[in-house]
Amino acid sequence: MAKALPVSPLAPARFPELPVIDGVRFATVEAGVRYAGRTDVMLAHLAPGSTVAGVFTRSSTRSAPVLDCQAKIGQHDDAGAAILVNSGNANAFTGKRGVEAVTAVTTEVARVLGLPESRVFTSSTGVIGEVLPHDRITAKIGELSQKLDAGGIEAAARAIMTTDTFPKGAQTEVEIDGKTVRIAGIAKGSGMIAPDMATMLVYIFTDAAADREVLQSMVSALNDQTFNCITVDSDTSTSDSLLMAATGTSGVRIDETSVGFMEALRRVMLDLAHQVVRDGEGATKFVEIAVTGASSDADARTHAMAIANSPLVKTAIAGEDANWGRIVMAVGKSGAPADRDTLSIWFGDILVANKGWVNPDYREEDAAAYMKGQELCIAVDLGLGGGKAHVWTCDLTHGYIDINADYRS
């Protein structure tokens, strides 16, 4: 069993108080999939009429649960739905036996809860390449069904953790047509974070009503502004999944014109995405990379990710070294258009370089003092156009090596 990790210094003070979302109940158990003495399986049961949307990793080696979810996500049935998640084993790179494990779990959940098998979604997170001992999970489905509780979302957040040092949750409320609509979400993620869809594992619930196509459109669009804008280590998981369920129990129906709901959902998704970065393996700094003046938004994002993923930039941040030359390097290697003589760089509000040359008023000691903070912003203006992007990352410390060197042992 992996050693317990100290809580990230960037962690929130406590898990937030999440509202009960009418129409969804949660349960957790200790199944011994990999970990001893902690919960490692969670079940969410969704009321009849719920709609489900999702986004998933584009990895060419994505896991059996991801492939199964992708095959089911476009289907709808008024009978309700369920989401079952295990931690400790990713059920990835397990071939035919991985598919058999998914089938065994979804079939048993469907039987116990009286659902169509096509409405049971699963996720697995943990070690890659080891066969999932699914019998340990199926043996607990009956117990899970008996423990379902509308107030069990925090326990669910804890059960899906792997190298996470704290459970992640976010919530908000929005008034629509004089009625309150609630949104609550949980996530897990700490390493292998450079999503190409969503992130790690994320589950979001709302009591709004929505057609599946509307919900899918919102999730896909907001994903690109939130989870696809974070990185811890530039590595995309085989298991990344985001599922969102709308139970419809509030009586409020949302559609493409529901701007207030979409903004509320964006806040929840961005909060969860930031928490994942704050729990980056070994992280001691939370870093925003803001790029403006690019030829296009896409180019700005390319530059921002090049900076955020650079080991040289990230280790300089860890060492509190105001080495702005590494920002210049990362911009130059990104592959997107850049002009040395129009490039400007800031650390916080400190102008370091201005239009291709070091700012004559720049003082290294000011930047060094700024780098000692836990919350940092590195801004770059390309001076080429109106393109802009924001991404979020963390530093790279020896703790990252320690955690990943010990992960399987």
GUDREN-42108 format. One line per 10 residues: for each residue x, z, y of N, C-alpha, C. Coordinates in steps of 0.1 Angstrom, whole numbers, plus 2048, in hexadecimal, padded with zeros to 3 digits. Each point is the difference from the previous one (the first is absolute). Layout:
N
X Z Y X Z Y X Z Y; ...
***
This chain:
409
808 800 7F4 7F8 800 80C 809 800 80C; 7FC 7F8 80A 808 7FF 80D 7FF 80D 807; 80B 804 807 801 80C 808 7F6 800 80C; 7FB 80B 803 7F7 801 80C 809 7FE 80C; 7FA 7F8 809 808 7FC 80C 7FB 809 80C; 809 803 809 7FC 807 80C 7F7 7F8 809; 7F7 806 807 7F6 7F8 808 808 7F9 80B; 7FC 7F4 803 806 7F8 80A 800 808 80E; 80B 800 808 7FF 806 80D 7F7 7F9 809; 7FB 7F4 7FD 7F7 7F8 808 7F1 802 7FC
7FE 808 7F6 7F2 802 7FB 7F7 806 80A; 7F3 7FD 7FF 7F6 807 809 800 80F 7FC; 7FB 808 80A 800 80E 7FD 7F7 804 7F4; 7F6 7F8 7FE 7F7 803 7F5 7F8 7F4 7FC; 7FA 800 7F4 7F7 7F5 7FC 7F3 801 809; 7FC 7F5 805 7F4 800 80A 7F3 804 7F8; 7F7 805 808 7F3 803 7FA 7F8 7F3 800; 7FE 7FB 7F4 7F9 7F3 7FF 7F1 802 7FD; 7F8 7F8 806 7F1 802 7FF 7FC 7FC 7F2; 7F5 805 7FB 7FA 7FC 7F4 7FA 7F2 803
803 7F6 7F8 7F9 7F3 801 7F5 800 7F5; 7F4 800 805 7F5 800 7F7 800 7F3 7F8; 7FF 802 7F2 800 7F5 7F7 80D 7FF 7F9; 80A 809 802 80C 7FF 7F8 804 80F 7FC; 803 801 7F3 805 80D 7FB 80D 7FF 7F9; 808 80A 800 80E 800 7FB 802 80A 7F5; 809 7FE 7F7 805 80A 7F6 80E 7FD 7FD; 807 80A 7FC 80E 7FF 7FC 803 808 7F3; 80A 7FC 7F8 804 808 7F5 80F 7FF 7FD; 805 809 7F8 80D 7FF 7FB 800 7F9 7F3
805 7F4 7FF 7FF 7F8 7F4 80E 7FF 7F9; 80B 804 807 80D 800 7FA 805 7F2 7FE; 7FC 7F7 809 805 7F2 7FF 80F 800 801; 806 807 809 80E 802 801 804 80E 805; 7F8 805 809 803 80D 807 7FA 80B 7F8; 806 80B 800 7FB 80D 7FA 7FC 809 80B; 7F5 807 7FE 7FC 80B 809 7FB 7FB 80E; 7FA 7F4 800 7FA 7FB 80D 7F6 7F5 7FC; 7F6 7FF 809 7F6 7F5 7FE 806 7F2 801; 7FC 7F7 7F8 806 7F3 800 7F6 7F4 7FE
7F3 804 7FF 7F6 7F6 7FF 7F5 803 80A; 7FB 7F7 807 7F4 802 809 7F5 7F5 7FD; 7F4 805 801 7F5 7F7 7FE 7F7 801 80D; 7FC 7F4 805 7F6 7FF 80B 7F4 7F9 7FB; 7F4 806 801 7F4 7F9 7FB 7F7 7FC 80C; 7FD 7F4 801 7F8 7FA 80C 7F2 7FE 7FC; 7F7 803 80A 7F2 7FF 7FE 7FB 7F2 7FE; 7F5 7FE 7F9 7FA 7F3 7FF 7FE 7F9 80E; 803 7F3 800 7FF 7F9 80D 80D 7FF 808; 80A 807 7FB 80D 800 807 807 7F3 7FF
806 7FB 80B 808 7F4 800 80F 804 800; 808 7F8 7F9 80F 803 7FF 808 7F4 804; 80A 802 809 809 7F5 804 80E 805 7FD; 80A 7F7 800 80D 804 7FD 80B 7F5 804; 80C 805 802 80B 7F7 801 80B 806 7F7; 809 7F7 7FB 809 803 7F6 80E 7FA 802; 80A 805 7F9 80D 7FB 801 801 7F1 7FC; 809 7F9 807 802 7F2 7FC 80C 7FF 7F6; 805 80B 7FC 80C 800 7F7 7FD 7F7 7F4; 80A 7F8 7FC 7FF 7F8 7F4 800 808 7F3
804 80D 801 800 808 7F4 7F6 80C 802; 7F4 7FC 806 7F6 80B 802 7FB 805 7F3; 7FB 80C 801 7FC 808 7F4 7F3 7FB 7FA; 7FD 805 7F4 7F4 7FD 7F9 7F4 805 808; 800 80D 805 7F5 804 808 7FD 7F8 80C; 80A 7FB 807 7FF 7F7 80C 7F9 7F3 7FC; 804 7FA 7F5 7FA 7F3 7FB 7F2 802 7FD; 7FD 80C 7F9 7F2 803 7FC 7F7 801 80D; 805 808 80A 7F8 802 80C 7FE 7F2 807; 80A 7F8 801 7FF 7F3 807 7F5 7F8 7F9
7FF 801 7F3 7F6 7F8 7F9 7F2 805 802; 7FF 80C 803 7F2 807 802 7FC 801 80E; 809 7FF 80A 7FC 804 80D 7F5 7F8 807; 7FF 7F4 7FC 7F6 7F7 806 7F2 802 7FA; 7FF 808 7F6 7F3 801 7F9 7F8 80C 807; 7F3 7FF 7FE 7F7 80B 805 7F5 803 7F6; 7FD 80D 800 7F5 805 7F7 7FB 80C 807; 7F3 802 800 7F9 80B 807 801 80D 7F8; 807 800 7F4 800 80B 7F8 80A 80B 804; 808 7FD 80B 80A 80A 804 80E 7FB 7FB
80A 809 802 80D 7FC 7FC 809 80D 7FE; 80C 7FE 7FB 809 80B 7FF 80E 7FB 802; 809 809 805 80E 7FE 801 807 80B 7F9; 809 7FC 7F7 808 80A 7F9 80F 7FD 802; 807 80B 804 80E 7FE 803 809 80A 7F8; 80B 7FB 7FB 809 80A 7FA 80E 7FF 807; 807 80B 800 80E 800 805 809 802 7F5; 80D 7FD 802 80A 803 7F6 804 7F4 7F8; 7F8 7F6 7FF 802 7F4 7F8 7F9 7F4 807; 808 7F5 803 7FA 7F5 808 7F9 7F6 7F7
801 801 7F3 7FA 7F6 7F7 804 7F2 805; 80C 7FE 803 805 7F3 805 80C 7FC 7F7; 801 7F3 7FE 809 7FA 7F7 7FF 805 7F2; 7F3 801 7FC 7FD 806 7F3 7F8 7F5 7F7; 7FF 7F4 805 7FB 7F5 7F8 7F2 802 7FB; 7FD 7FC 7F3 7F3 801 7FA 7FC 80F 7FF; 809 809 7FE 7FC 80E 7FE 7FB 805 80E; 805 7FB 80B 7FB 804 80D 7F2 7FC 802; 7FC 7F4 7FB 7F2 7FB 801 7F7 808 7F7; 805 803 7F4 7F8 809 7F7 7FE 80D 806
80A 806 807 7FE 80D 806 7F5 800 80B; 800 7F6 808 7F6 7FE 80A 7F2 7FF 7FA; 7FF 7F8 7F6 7F3 7FD 7F9 7FB 80D 7FB; 809 808 7F9 7FC 80D 7FA 7FB 809 80A; 807 801 80C 7FC 80A 80A 7F3 7FB 807; 7FF 7F4 804 7F4 7FB 807 7F3 801 7F7; 802 7FD 7F3 7F5 800 7F6 7FB 80E 7FF; 809 80A 7FF 7FB 80E 7FE 7FA 805 80D; 805 7FD 80C 7FA 804 80C 7F2 7FA 801; 7FF 7F4 7FD 7F3 7F9 800 7F6 806 7F7
804 804 7F4 7F7 806 7F6 7FC 80E 805; 809 808 805 7FC 80D 803 7F7 801 80D; 803 7F7 80A 7F9 800 80C 7F4 7F7 800; 7FE 7F8 7F6 7F5 7F7 7FF 801 7F4 80A; 80C 7FB 801 803 7F5 809 804 7F3 7F8; 7FE 7F4 807 806 7F4 7FA 80F 801 800; 807 7FC 7F6 80E 801 800 806 7F8 80C; 7F9 7F6 804 805 7F8 80C 800 807 80D; 7FA 80C 800 800 808 80C 808 80C 7FF; 80A 800 7F7 809 80B 7FF 80E 7FB 804
806 805 80A 80D 7FC 806 80A 80B 7FD; 80C 7FC 7FC 80B 809 7FD 80C 7FD 807; 808 80A 803 80E 7FF 805 809 809 7F9; 80C 7FC 7FF 80A 809 7F9 80D 7FF 809; 807 80B 801 80C 801 809 80A 809 7F9; 80C 7FC 801 80B 808 7FA 80B 7F7 7FA; 805 804 7F5 80B 7F8 7FA 7FC 7F3 7FA; 808 7F6 803 7FD 7F2 7FB 807 7FE 7F2; 7F9 7F9 7F7 806 7FC 7F4 7FE 809 7F4; 7F8 80A 802 7FC 80A 7F5 7F2 7FE 7FD
7FD 800 7F3 7F2 7FE 7FC 7F7 80C 804; 7F5 7FD 806 7F7 80B 805 7F9 807 7F4; 802 80D 7FF 7F9 808 7F5 7F1 801 803; 7F9 7F5 7FF 7F2 801 806 7F7 809 7F8; 804 803 7F4 7F7 80A 7F8 800 80D 807; 80A 804 807 800 80D 807 7F6 7FF 80C; 7FE 7F4 805 7F6 7FF 80B 7F2 7FF 7FB; 7FE 7F7 7F6 7F2 7FF 7FA 7FB 80D 7FB; 809 808 7FB 7FB 80D 7FA 7FB 809 80B; 803 7FD 80D 7FC 809 80B 7F4 7FA 808
7FB 7F5 7FC 7F5 7FA 808 7F4 808 800; 7FC 806 7F5 7F4 808 7FF 802 80C 809; 80C 807 800 802 80B 809 7FF 7FC 80F; 806 7F5 803 800 7FB 80D 7F1 7FE 805; 7F8 7FA 7F8 7F2 7FD 803 7F8 80D 803; 804 80B 7F9 7F9 80D 802 805 807 80D; 80B 7FC 805 806 807 80B 7FE 7F9 80D; 7F9 7F5 800 7FE 7F8 80C 7FA 808 80C; 806 7FF 80B 7FC 809 80C 802 7F8 80D; 7F6 800 808 801 7F8 80D 80B 805 809
804 80D 7FE 80B 806 808 80D 7FF 7FA; 803 7F8 7F6 80C 800 7F9 80B 7F6 805; 7FF 7FB 80C 809 7F5 804 80E 805 802; 802 80C 805 80E 805 802 807 802 7F2; 7F9 805 7F6 806 801 7F3 803 7F2 7FA; 7F8 7F6 803 802 7F2 7FC 80D 7FB 807; 802 803 80C 80D 7FC 807 80C 806 7FA; 7FF 80C 7FB 80B 807 7FA 803 7FA 7F2; 7F6 7FC 7F9 801 7FC 7F2 808 7F2 7FF; 7FF 7F8 80B 806 7F3 7FF 80E 7FF 805
806 80C 804 80E 800 805 80A 7FE 7F5; 80B 7F9 804 80C 800 7F7 80C 806 807; 808 7F9 808 80B 806 807 7FB 804 80E; 7F3 7FF 803 7FB 805 80C 803 80F 802; 802 804 80C 803 80F 802 7F3 806 806; 7F6 7F9 804 7F4 805 805 7F5 7F7 7FE; 7F3 805 7FE 7F5 7F7 7FE 7FC 7FA 80D; 7FA 7F4 800 7FD 7F8 80C 7F2 7FE 801; 7FA 804 80C 7F2 7FD 802 7FD 7FE 80F; 7F6 7F8 803 7FC 7FD 80E 7F1 7FE 800
7FA 803 80C 7F2 7FE 801 7FC 7FD 80F; 7F4 7FB 802 7FA 7FF 80D 7F1 7FE 7FF; 7F9 801 80B 7F2 7FE 801 7FD 7F6 80B; 7F6 7F9 7FF 7FC 7F6 80B 7F1 800 801; 7FB 7FF 80C 7F2 7FF 803 7FC 7F2 800; 7F6 7FC 7F8 7FB 7F3 7FF 7F0 800 800; 7FA 7FA 80A 7F2 801 802 7FA 80E 7FF; 807 809 807 7FC 80E 800 802 808 7F4; 806 7FB 7F6 803 807 7F3 80F 801 7FE; 804 80B 7FA 80E 802 7FD 804 7FA 7F3
80B 7F8 800 806 7FA 7F4 80D 806 7FE; 803 804 7F4 80C 807 7FC 809 7F7 7F8; 80D 802 802 80B 7F9 7F9 80A 80A 7FC; 804 800 7F3 80B 809 7FB 809 7F8 7F7; 80D 803 800 809 7F9 7F7 80B 809 7FB; 806 7FC 7F5 80C 807 7FB 80A 7F5 7FB; 80C 804 800 80B 7F7 7FC 80B 807 7F9; 808 7F8 7F8 80C 805 7FB 80B 7F6 803; 80C 804 802 80B 7F7 802 80B 807 807; 80D 7FD 7FB 80B 807 806 80C 7F6 7FF
802 7FA 7F5 80B 7F6 7FE 7FA 7F3 7FA; 809 7F6 7FF 7FC 7F3 7FC 7F5 7FB 809; 803 801 80D 7F6 7FE 80B 804 7F4 809; 7FB 7F4 7FD 801 7F5 809 7F4 7F7 7FC; 7F4 804 803 7F4 7FA 7FA 7FF 7F1 804; 7FA 7F9 7F6 7FD 7F2 803 7F1 7FE 7FD; 7F8 809 805 7F2 800 7FE 7FA 80C 807; 803 80C 7FB 7FB 80D 805 80B 80A 7FF; 7FE 809 7F7 80C 809 7FE 7FD 808 7F3; 80A 803 7F9 800 80A 7F6 7F2 802 7FA
7FA 80B 801 7F2 802 7FC 7F8 806 80C; 7F5 7FA 803 7F7 804 80B 7F2 7FF 7FC; 7F8 80A 803 7F2 800 7FD 7F8 805 80C; 7F7 7F8 805 7F9 803 80C 7F1 7FF 7FD; 7F8 809 806 7F2 801 7FD 7F8 802 80D; 7F5 7F9 801 7F7 802 80B 7F1 800 7FC; 7F8 807 807 7F2 800 7FD 7F8 7F5 807; 807 7F7 806 7F9 7F4 806 7FC 7F7 7F5; 7F7 7F7 803 7FC 7F5 7F7 806 7F3 804; 805 7F9 7F7 807 7F3 804 7FF 7F6 7F4
7FD 7F4 803 802 7F5 7F6 80F 800 7FC; 802 7FC 7F3 80E 801 7FB 809 7F6 808; 7FB 7F5 804 808 7F6 807 804 805 80E; 7F6 807 806 804 806 80D 80A 80B 7FF; 7FF 809 7F6 809 80A 7FE 80E 7FA 7FC; 800 7F6 7F8 80D 7FA 7FC 807 7FA 80C; 7F8 7F9 808 806 7FA 80C 806 80A 809; 7FA 80C 802 805 80A 809 80D 806 7FA; 7FF 803 7F3 80C 807 7FA 80C 7F6 800; 7FE 7F4 7FD 80B 7F6 800 806 7FF 80E
7F8 7FF 80A 805 7FE 80E 807 80C 805; 7FA 80C 7FE 807 80C 804 80C 804 7F8; 801 7FC 7F4 80C 802 7F8 80C 7FA 807; 7FE 7F4 806 80C 7FA 806 805 807 80C; 7F7 808 806 804 808 80C 805 80E 7FD; 7FF 804 7F3 803 80E 7FD 80A 801 7F4; 7FB 7FF 7F4 808 802 7F4 80B 7F5 7FF; 7FD 7F4 805 80A 7F5 7FF 80A 801 80B; 7FF 80A 808 809 802 80C 809 80D 7FE; 801 804 7F3 809 80C 7FD 80A 7FC 7F6
80C 807 800 80A 7FE 7F6 808 80C 7FF; 804 804 7F4 809 80B 7FE 80D 7FB 7FB; 800 7F7 7F6 80C 7FB 7FA 800 7F1 7FD; 7F7 7F9 805 7FF 7F1 7FE 7FC 7FC 7F2; 7FC 809 7F8 7FC 7FC 7F2 7F1 801 7FE; 7FB 7F5 7FA 7F1 7FF 7FE 7FD 804 7F2; 7F6 809 7FE 7FD 806 7F3 7F8 7F6 7F8; 801 802 7F3 7F8 7F8 7F6 7F1 805 800; 7FD 80B 807 7F4 807 7FE 7F7 802 80C; 805 7FB 80C 7F9 802 80C 7F2 7FC 800
7F7 809 803 7F2 7FD 800 7F9 808 80B; 7F6 7FA 807 7F7 806 809 7F2 7FD 7FD; 7F8 80A 7FD 7F2 7FE 7FD 7F8 807 80A; 7F6 7FA 805 7F6 806 80A 7F2 7FF 7FB; 7F9 80B 800 7F2 800 7FC 7F7 804 80B; 7F4 7F9 801 7F6 803 80A 7F3 804 7F8; 7FC 80C 801 7F5 805 7F8 7F3 7FD 805; 7FF 7FE 80E 7F3 7FC 806 7F7 80C 802; 804 80C 7FD 7F7 80B 801 7FC 805 80E; 808 7FB 80A 7FC 804 80E 7F4 7F8 805
7FD 7F5 7FA 7F5 7F8 804 804 7F6 80C; 80D 800 803 805 7F8 80B 807 7F4 7F9; 7FC 7F4 804 806 7F4 7FA 80A 7FA 80A; 80C 7FD 7FC 80A 7FA 808 801 7F1 7FD; 805 7F8 80A 802 7F2 7FE 80C 7FC 808; 802 7F3 801 80B 7FA 808 801 804 80E; 7F4 805 806 800 803 80E 802 80F 802; 802 808 7F5 802 80E 801 80E 804 805; 803 7FE 80D 80D 802 805 804 80F 800; 7F6 808 803 803 80F 800 804 805 7F2
7F9 7FB 7F6 804 804 7F2 80E 7FB 7FC; 802 7F3 804 80D 7FA 7FC 80C 808 807; 7FE 804 80C 80B 807 807 801 80E 7FA; 7F5 806 7FC 801 80D 7F9 808 7FF 7F3; 7FD 7F5 7F8 806 7FE 7F3 80F 7FD 803; 803 7F9 80A 80E 7FD 804 808 80D 802; 7FA 80A 807 807 80C 803 803 808 7F3; 7F6 800 7F7 802 807 7F3 80B 7F9 7F8; 800 7F3 7FF 80A 7F9 7F9 80E 802 806; 801 7FF 80D 80D 802 807 805 80E 7FE
7F7 80A 801 804 80E 7FD 806 801 7F2; 7FA 7FB 7F6 805 801 7F3 80D 7F9 7FE; 801 7F4 806 80C 7F8 800 80C 808 806; 7FD 806 80B 80B 808 807 804 80C 7F7; 7F6 806 7F9 804 80C 7F8 809 7FB 7F4; 7FE 7F4 7FB 808 7FB 7F6 80F 7FF 805; 802 7FB 80C 80D 7FF 806 806 80E 802; 7F8 809 805 804 80E 802 805 807 7F3; 7FB 7FB 7F5 804 806 7F3 80A 7F7 7F9; 806 7F6 807 80A 7F8 7FA 80B 808 7F9
804 7FC 7F5 809 808 7F8 80D 803 808; 802 80D 802 80C 805 807 7FF 7FE 80F; 7F4 7FC 806 7FF 7FD 80E 801 80D 809; 807 7FE 80B 801 80B 80A 7FB 7FA 80E; 7FE 7F3 801 7FC 7FA 80D 7F5 7F6 7FE; 7F6 801 809 7F5 7F6 800 803 7F6 80B; 800 7F4 7FD 805 7F6 80A 7F6 7F4 802; 7FD 7FE 80C 7F8 7F4 804 809 7F5 805; 7FE 7F4 7FB 807 7F5 805 7F7 7F7 807; 802 7FE 80D 7F7 7F8 809 807 7F4 805
7FB 7F4 7FC 807 7F4 804 7F6 7F8 809; 805 7FC 80B 7F8 7F7 809 808 7F4 804; 7FA 7F6 807 807 7F5 805 804 7F6 7F6; 7FB 800 7F4 803 7F7 7F6 7F9 7F3 802; 804 7F5 7F9 7F9 7F4 801 7F2 800 7FA; 7FD 809 7F7 7F3 802 7FA 7FF 80E 7FA; 7F4 804 7FD 7FE 80D 7FA 807 801 7F2; 7FF 7F5 7F9 807 7FF 7F3 80F 802 801; 806 7F9 80A 80E 802 803 804 80E 804; 7F7 806 808 802 80E 804 800 809 7F4
7F7 7FE 7F7 7FF 808 7F4 80D 7FE 7F7; 804 7F4 7FF 80C 7FD 7F8 80C 808 806; 802 800 80D 80B 807 806 7FE 80F 7FE; 7F4 805 802 7FD 80F 7FE 803 804 7F2; 7FC 7F9 7F6 803 803 7F2 80F 800 7FD; 807 7F6 806 80E 7FF 7FE 807 80D 805; 7FC 805 80C 805 80C 805 7FD 80C 7F7; 7F3 801 7FD 7FB 80B 7F8 806 801 7F2; 803 7F5 7FA 805 800 7F3 80F 800 7FF; 807 7FF 80B 80F 7FF 800 806 80E 7FB
807 800 7F5 807 80D 7FC 80A 805 80B; 806 7F7 807 809 804 80B 7F9 806 80C; 7F4 7FB 803 7F8 806 80B 7FB 80D 7FB; 7FB 801 7F4 7F9 80C 7FB 80A 80B 7FE; 80D 7FD 7FB 80A 80B 7FF 805 804 80D; 801 7F7 80A 804 804 80D 7F6 80A 806; 7F3 7FD 7FE 7F5 80A 804 802 80D 7F9; 802 800 7F3 802 80C 7F9 80C 808 805; 80A 7F9 804 80C 807 806 7FF 803 80F; 7F4 7FD 805 7FE 802 80F 80B 7F9 808
803 7F4 7FC 80A 7F8 806 7FA 7F5 808; 802 800 80D 7F9 7F6 809 808 7F3 800; 801 7FA 7F4 807 7F4 7FE 7F7 7F4 802; 7FE 7FC 80C 7F7 7F5 804 805 7F3 7FB; 80D 7FE 7FD 805 7F4 7FA 7F9 7FC 7F3; 7FB 80A 7F9 7FA 7FE 7F3 7F2 7FA 802; 7FA 803 80C 7F3 7F9 803 803 7F1 803; 80A 7FE 808 804 7F2 802 802 7F8 7F3; 808 806 7F7 802 7FA 7F3 7F3 7FD 7F9; 7F7 809 7FF 7F4 7FE 7F9 7F7 7F5 806
800 7FF 80D 7F8 7F6 806 807 7F2 7FD; 80D 800 800 807 7F3 7FE 7FE 7FB 7F2; 7FF 809 7F6 7FF 7FC 7F2 7F2 7FD 7FB; 7F6 803 808 7F2 800 7FC 7FB 7F2 7FB; 806 7F6 807 7FB 7F2 7FD 7F6 7FB 80A; 7FA 809 808 7F7 7FC 80A 808 7FC 80D; 7FA 7F8 809 807 7FC 80C 804 80C 808; 80C 7FF 806 805 80B 809 80B 7F9 808; 802 806 80C 80A 7FB 80A 808 80C 804; 80C 800 7FD 809 80C 804 7FF 803 80F
7FF 7F6 808 801 802 80F 7F2 804 806; 7F6 801 7F8 7F3 805 805 7FB 80D 7FA; 809 806 7F7 7FC 80B 7F8 802 80D 808; 7F6 809 7FF 801 80D 806 7FC 80B 7F6; 806 80C 801 7FE 80A 7F6 7FE 80E 807; 7F6 807 7FB 7FE 80E 805 800 80A 7F4; 806 80C 802 7FE 80B 7F8 7F7 80A 807; 7F3 801 7FC 7F6 807 808 7FF 7F9 80E; 801 807 80B 800 7FA 80D 80E 7FD 806; 80A 801 7F7 80D 7FD 805 804 7F1 7FE
802 7F9 80A 804 7F2 800 80E 7FF 7FB; 802 7FB 7F5 80E 800 7FA 807 7F3 803; 7F9 7F5 7FE 805 7F2 802 7F6 7F8 808; 804 7F9 809 7F7 7F8 809 804 7F2 801; 7F7 7F7 7FA 802 7F2 800 80E 7FB 7FC; 804 805 7F4 80C 7FB 7FA 80D 808 804; 7FF 80B 807 80C 807 803 7FC 80F 801; 80A 809 7FE 7FD 80E 800 7FC 804 80F; 7F6 808 801 7FB 805 80D 80B 807 807; 804 7FC 80C 80B 807 807 7FD 80F 803
7F4 804 800 7FC 80E 802 7FF 808 7F3; 802 7F9 7F5 7FE 807 7F3 80B 80B 7FD; 7FC 80B 7FC 809 80B 7FC 7FE 804 7F2; 80A 7FF 7F8 800 802 7F2 7FB 80E 7FD; 803 80A 808 7FC 80E 7FD 7F1 801 801; 7F9 7F8 809 7F2 801 801 7F9 7FB 7F3; 805 7F4 7FB 7FB 7FB 7F4 802 809 7F4; 80C 806 800 804 809 7F5 7F6 80C 7FF; 7FD 805 80C 7F7 80B 801 7F2 7FC 7FB; 7FC 7F4 804 7F2 7FB 7FC 800 7FF 7F0
80B 7FB 7FA 800 7FE 7F2 7FE 80D 7F8; 802 80B 806 7FE 80D 7F9 7F2 803 7FD; 7F6 7F9 807 7F2 803 7FE 7FB 7FC 7F2; 7F5 805 7FC 7FA 7FC 7F3 7F7 7F4 802; 7FB 7FE 80C 7F7 7F4 803 807 7F7 809; 803 7F4 7FB 808 7F6 808 7F9 7F3 802; 803 7F9 80B 7FB 7F3 802 80C 7F7 804; 801 7F5 7F8 80A 7F6 804 7F8 7F3 804; 803 7FC 80D 7F9 7F5 805 809 7F4 803; 7FB 7F4 7FD 808 7F4 802 7F7 7F6 807
806 7F9 80A 7F9 7F5 806 809 7F4 7FF; 7FA 7F5 7FA 808 7F4 7FD 801 7F7 80C; 7F7 801 80A 800 7F8 80C 7FD 7F1 7FD; 7F8 7FE 7F6 7FD 7F2 7FC 7F1 7FC 801; 7F7 809 800 7F2 7FD 800 7F8 80C 800; 7F3 7FF 7FB 7F7 80B 801 7FD 807 7F2; 808 7FD 7F6 7FE 806 7F3 804 80E 800; 7F8 808 7F8 804 80F 7FF 7FC 805 7F3; 806 80B 7FC 7FD 807 7F3 805 80E 801; 7F9 809 7F9 804 80E 7FE 801 802 7F1
80B 806 7FB 801 805 7F2 805 80E 801; 7FF 807 7F4 804 80D 7FF 809 802 7F4; 80B 808 802 809 803 7F5 806 80E 801; 809 803 7F8 807 80D 800 80F 7FD 7FE; 808 80B 801 80E 7FF 7FE 803 7FF 7F1; 80D 7FE 7FE 805 7FF 7F2 80B 80A 7FE; 7FD 80B 7F8 809 80B 7FF 805 800 7F1; 809 80A 7FE 805 802 7F2 7F5 805 7F7; 7F6 806 806 7F4 805 7F8 7F9 7F5 7F9; 800 7F4 806 7FA 7F4 7F9 807 7FD 7F3
80D 801 800 808 7FD 7F4 7FD 80B 7F6; 800 80D 804 7FE 80B 7F7 7F3 7FF 7F9; 7F5 7FD 807 7F3 7FF 7FA 7FF 7F5 7F6; 805 7F4 804 7FF 7F4 7F7 809 800 7F4; 80C 807 802 809 801 7F5 7FB 809 7F5; 7F7 80A 804 7FB 80A 7F7 7F2 7FC 7FB; 7FA 7F5 804 7F2 7FE 7FF 7FB 800 7F1; 808 7FA 7F7 7FB 7FF 7F3 806 80B 7F7; 808 808 805 807 80B 7F8 7FB 80D 803
***
